[in-house]
Amino acid sequence: MKQPAIIVPEGLHEVLLHACCAPCSSAIVEWLLAHDITPTIYYFNPNIYPQEEYLIRKQESMRHAESLGIRWIDGDYDHAQWLQSVCGLEHEPERGGRCAVCFRHRLLATARMAQQQGIAWFATTLASSRWKSLEQIEAAGRWAAAQVEGTQFWAQNWRKGGLQQRRNQLLRQYDFYNQQYCGCEFSIPKTY
């Protein structure tokens, strides 16, 4: 028997969704709402550089949440602290050690916010990107949940179930700004 593309843990009715951007969260949020799971979007991305890029992505994420009437939480933008956390890993390739540290940094903040909000489960839209390592994301999420009592990480591959195609449709429908790189200065393509 074929396994469903998305597996919802028993008892999950609400989730704090760490969102990297509106395009990546759009199809996920739509899917969650269609399956009676209440998402709260947590926008925590101190890795994004420059700050102007961060603000554009933040505005788009907020616009998307407001259009659906869902809760949206703004995380702090402390790029200097993020740079400290990845210090020495600047020359790592994508999917290398820098990404693993970045995921831990962001998902630990997400787990803490979930605990603060009284939401047991948290997930991330990072697992929708074909440019990211699902193994690194899952390891970072499980590590973060182990650090923060009362939280659980929903390790979900959001590339499945037609969500990637739906993301592209919603990107056009909402006329979202669609960035050309992950976010940090070390991931900016040389041609950008």
C-alpha positions, 0 to 999 in steps of 0.5 A: 500500500502506498504511503501518503505524501504527508504524514500528520502526527497523531494529535497535531492540530496546531503548528508553529511554522517557521517560514523562510519566505512567502513563496515557500510557505504558501502551499504548506499553509494552504495544505495545513488549513485544508487539513484542519491544522492551525498554522502560526507563522514565525518569521525568524531569518537573521541569516538574510542579507542585506537587510533590504532583502530581509525586509522585502521577504518579511513584508511578503510573508506578512502580506500572505498571512494577513490575506489568509487571516492567520497569526504571524509572529515577527522574530528578531533580525540580529544578523551580527549574532547569526554571523557569530554563530556561523563564524569560520564556516563562511566558505562552506558549500551549500548543504555544508556545515554552515547550513547545519549551524544556520538551521540549528540557530533558527530552529532553536529560536522556533522551538523556544517561540513554540514553547512561549506560545504554548504550541507543542509542535513546530515545523519549517518551510526550509524542508520545501526547498530542493536546495536544502538537505532534508537530513540537516533540517530534520537533525536540526529540528530534532536537536532544537526540540530536545533543547526545549521542553514540551516541544516536538519537531514535525519533520516533514518533506514539504516537496511531496504531494504536489506542493512544489507545483502548487507553490509555483502556482501560488507564487504567480497568483499572489505575485510574490517577490521570488528571491534568487538565493537562499538568503545569506551573503555566502549563498549569493550566486556570483552572477547575482 
